[in-house]
């Protein structure tokens, strides 16, 4: 029987190399995976921590690359629609 594998969002098992990308969140101090965390002012944050602590206007003012890391279950449908509208405005 093989040992269970730790899997993150994209469905690929963690490797020893992925451990190098673990960072503490500046807000809750829990460990997160750097490519999925928001980096603001040199500090790393879980997207859930940012979504819970910022207003809709503050989230919409985030840099585009960081805003795209937020997920629907963290933002809710209303804010996600506003984020998609901002994305469409930037494409034009």
Residue pairs with C-beta under 8 A, 6 or more apart in sequence:
5 13
5 14
6 13
6 14
7 13
7 14
8 14
8 18
8 33
8 36
9 36
18 33
21 33
21 34
21 35
22 31
22 32
22 33
22 34
23 31
23 32
23 34
23 37
23 44
24 30
24 31
24 32
24 44
25 31
25 32
25 37
25 44
25 45
25 46
25 49
26 43
26 44
26 45
27 45
27 46
27 49
27 50
27 53
28 46
28 49
30 46
32 44
32 46
34 44
36 47
36 69
37 44
37 45
37 46
37 47
37 69
38 44
38 45
38 46
38 47
38 50
38 62
38 66
38 69
38 70
39 45
39 66
40 50
40 62
40 66
47 69
47 70
47 71
47 74
48 74
50 59
50 62
50 70
51 59
51 70
51 74
51 75
51 79
52 74
56 78
56 79
56 82
59 67
59 70
59 75
59 79
59 83
60 67
60 82
60 83
60 86
64 87
64 90
67 83
67 86
68 87
70 80
70 83
72 80
75 83
